[in-house]
Amino acid sequence: MKEEVMLNRAEPRKILETVINEQVPAIMSYLSRHKWHVAKVVLKHLGANRLEVQVSQRENPHPLNICVDQPVGMSIKYGYGKLVFETKVTALEAVPESSSGGSIVLMVPSRIETVQRRAYFRVKVPDSLKVNTVVWHRSNNNSNHQPPNRYWQAKVIDISAGGAQIAIDAEQQPDFKKGQFIGLRFTPLPYETPLVLNAQIRNILPTADNNSVCLGLQIVGLEASAEGQAVLKRLCSVVEKYYQLQQGNVSRKTIQPAIS
């Protein structure tokens, strides 16, 4: 599976024009007060170096806490994959609709990455592997690279380039809530360097025996920087390796440590 396709400088404008014409929704991720947030947006207008997006109408609108010159990441499901790119805010503009969050003017990206849709299908962790993770509450004092003093041990059940499911032993008394943003750190394969991710909890369900609590996670923030996109590329590789192991097309011994 080819995780990324690099596009030349002429192609992003054609892609953006197509997305605007077809009104394809997008997800914008951004960092505010040391926490990741996501917002649904629609691309409205493309200028010489101006990409105008409008925040989708919401039942309970709230301030986005976005400012000029702030980096943001964009993710757009289209065709056989997902388009991702990083850019920055150049202006904020009000719109007549009171239920809308307004318009945000972005710099036109010089490149857009394409991730194949297959990478976003959930793949179970192979039976031959036991992938443990630590998870923690995100707060202003948390580091993106190390878990804080208070954290929970969990097991990765399945994963994709866009999300994961993890199970926490109920005896640890996890106190996570739906919609909350958390941090997690795990080593996908033996001898690899750990992956550190930010995620939003989409659902919380107990197992049938009530011995564990399963968290359904949406991974966020990887589109917003070159460093994050490098992590996304590696995550796609992990998904492919798990898939190959599940299919029996590659043995665990033949998997080489990833180059980070």
N, C-alpha and C positions, 0 to 999 in steps of 0.2 A: 504494500500500500504506500502510495506516495503521499506524505503528509501535507506538503506545501507546494504550491506552484507560484514562483515569483513572476509578477507581471511587470512589464516595462512601463515607463512613465506615460505612454500614450493611452494605455488601456484603462487605467482607473476612471478616467472621465467617461468613457463609453459605458463602463459598468454602472457608474453612479447615475448616468442619464437613464439607463434601463430600469434601475431600481426606482428612480423618481417617477418615471412614466407608468410603471406597474404598481406604484404605491405599496411596495414591499415593506412591512414593518421591520424595525431594527431595535436592537438592545444597546443602550449606551451605558458603559460602566465608568465610574469615576471615584476618586478618593476624596473624602470629605471628613475633616477632623480625625484623620488617621483610620477611617473606616471605609470599606468599599460599599458602594451603593449602585443600584441598577435602575434604569428608567426606560420605558418603552417610548420610542420616538418614530417619526415618519420623516423621510427626506423630502423636502419641499422644493428647493431651488438650487441650481448649480451655476455659479458665476465664474469669473476668471480665476480667482483664488478665494472663493467664498462658497461654502456649502451650508445652506440653511436647513435646519431640522426643527421640527415642532414636536414638543412633548405631547404624547397622546392624552386625550381627556381621561380624567380619573374621577371616580365617585367622591373620593376624599382627597382632593389635591393638597399637597404640602410643599414647602419650599425645597428646592433641589440643592441649595447651598453650593452652587457652582459659580465660579468667578472667571473673569477674563484671564487668558494665558494659562488656564488650567488644562493639563493633559487629560484626554478621555480616550476610551476605547470603544470601537463600534463592532457589532456582530450582526450579520444579516444572513438569514437562511435563504438560499437561492439555488435553483437548479439541483445539481447533484452534490452540493456541498454547502459550506458556510464561508462567507466572506468576512474577513477580519482586518481591521486596520487601526492604527493609532493616529491621533491628530490632537489639536488643541483648540480651545475656545478663543475666538477673536472678538466676539461681541454678544451681548444679551439684548433681546428686543421684546417688547410687550406685543401681545396680539389682542384683537377685540374680544375673543371668546374668553369669558371669565373663568370657565371650567378648565381651560387649558393652562399648562404650566408655562406658556410663552414660547418664543422662538430662540434658538441658540445658533449662533453663526460659528461655523468651524472652518479651519484652514483645510483646503482641498488636499487630501493625502497624495503623496508622491508614489506610493505603492499600496497594493492591496494583496493580502495573502488569501489563498483558497485552501480550505481544509476539507478533505473528502467526507461526505456524509457518513460513510462507514465508521469513521473514527468516533461518531457521536452515538453509535449503537452501544448499549451496555454489554459488557463482556464480564462473565463471572471469573473470579480469581480461580485459576486452575487448582484442582484438588492436590496437586503435588507441591503447592506453595501455601505458606501461612503468612499472610501479609498483615502485620499489626500496625496500628497507627495511634498517635496521641492527638487528642483534640482539646481545644480550650476556648474559653470565651474571648472574643475580640474586645479590647478596650484601648483607650488612648495610650496606655503604657505598654501595650504588647509590642513585641518585636515580630517582624515578618519572618525571621529566620530561626528563632528559638522559642519553644513553648514556655509559658510563665511557670511560676511555682505550682499553681493549681491546674491540673489537667486530668483527663480521663483516658484510660487505655481502651482501645477498641480494635475491632477486626474489620478489614475491608472485605465486603461481600462481592460487590461488582463495581465496575468503573467504566467511564467513557471520557472522551475529551471534554465533555460538558458537565459531568456530574458523577456521583458515586453513591453507593449505599454502604453504610457501616453499621456494625452492631456493637453495643456497649453492654457489658454485664450489668444487670439490674442492681446487683449488690453494691455497685459503685455509686448508686443514687444520682444518676445524671439529672441536671436541672435545666436542660436546654429547652428552648421554645421555638415553635414554628415561626419562620420569618427572620430568625436571629442569624447574624453573621458570625462565623466561627473560623478558627484557624486549625489546620491539621498538617501533620508531618508523618511521612511514612517512606519506607524503602521498598520500591516496587519489586526488585529482584536482588538476590544475594550479591554482595560486593559493590552494589551501586551506591552513589551518593543519594541522600534522601531528597524527596520532593516536598516542598513546603507550599501549601495552597490556602487560599481564602475561599470560603464557601458560604452559601445561604441555605438554611434548613428549609426544605420544601414540605416535608412531612415527617411525622414521628409516630411510629407504630410499635407496639410490643410484639414479641414473637408469640407463637401459639402456646408455648409452655410458660410464658411470662418470665423466663430466665434472663432475657435480654431486651434491649430497646434498640430498634432500628431507626436510623436517621437517613432520610433521603436528601441528598445534597446537590445543589447547583453550584458549580465552580465559577467564580467571578474574578474579574480583574486582569485576566491574562492578555486581553486585547489591547490594554492601555499603554504598553511599553514594549520596547524591543526585548528587554529581559523577560517580560511575561510571555511574549510570543515564542521565545526560545524554550520556555517551560512548556508551553502548549505543544510545540513540536515534539519534545521529549515525551509528553503525555500520550500523544498519538502513537509514538513508537511503542510505549508500554502496552497500550490497548491492542496493537497488532501482535505483539509477542504473546500476550495472554491468549488471544484468539488462536494463534498458531499452536500453542501448547494444548489448548482445548481440542483442536482438531487432530492433534498427534502428528503435525507436520514438522515439528522441531522438538528435539529433546532438551531437557533442562540444562544438560551439560554443554550443549552447543551455543547457548545464549551468552553473549559477551557482555561485560559491563558497559553501560551507556556512557558516552563521552559527554560530560556536562559543560 
